[in-house]
Amino acid sequence: MANYGWSSPIALYDKDGNGYVILCDSTGNMYMVDGVSGELYDTINLGKMRLPQQPLIIQSWLEQRDKKYMVLP
């Protein structure tokens, strides 16, 4: 990551036991990487949002709150 991580990363596992890590940085980028190799799978930019809170997994949904506590589905 080019910018510092503001929140703690989280680990996810699929039904086959493969692990993934979700990381957020201080400029609104969210990254999904392989939990073993660290290979980058996907990146999404959430605009000018700051992401100090840890992402949440609720059932099959990934949510992230911005600094103003807006929930993002």
N, C-alpha and C positions, 0 to 999 in steps of 0.2 A: 504494500500500500504506500502510495506517495504521501498521504496525510496520516496523522496519528489516529489511532483507534480510541474512541471516547467511551465506548461501552464494552462490557465483557462479551466475548464471543459465545455462541451456543453451538452445541452438537446436536445433530439430527441423525436418525437412522431410518432407512427404508425397511420394508418387510423382509428383504433378503439379508439384512444386517449390515449393509454398506453405510459407512459414516460420512457425514458432510458437516462442514463448519460454516456458520453464518457470521460474518464480520461486518461491522459498520464503522465508517470513519467520520472525522469531524466536519467534512464538507458535504455530507448527504449521500455518500455512496454506500451501497450494500453489496457485499461479495459473497458468493457461494463457492467454497473450495472443497476438494476431496479431503476427507479426514485423515487419510494415510499419506498420500503423495503431496498434498498441498496444491495440486493442479487447480487452476481457476476454471470453474464451470460457467459462471455467469456473474454479471455485474448489472446493477440498476442504480441510476442516479435519481434521487428523490428531490432534486432541485436544491434550493438554498436552505434546506432543513438541516438542523443540527441534531445529531442522534446520540444523546448522552445516555439514554436508557437501553437496557438489554432488550433485544427482540424477544417477542413472546410467541410460543407455539400453542395454539388452542385448537384441539382436534386436528384438522388438516389445514388450518390457516396460519400464516405467518403474519404477525402484526408488529408494527414499530411505532413508537410514540415519538413525536418531536419535542423540542424543548418547551413547547406550550401545551404539551400533553394531548395533542390531537391524535386520535387512533387512525392508523392507516391500514386498511385491509390488504 
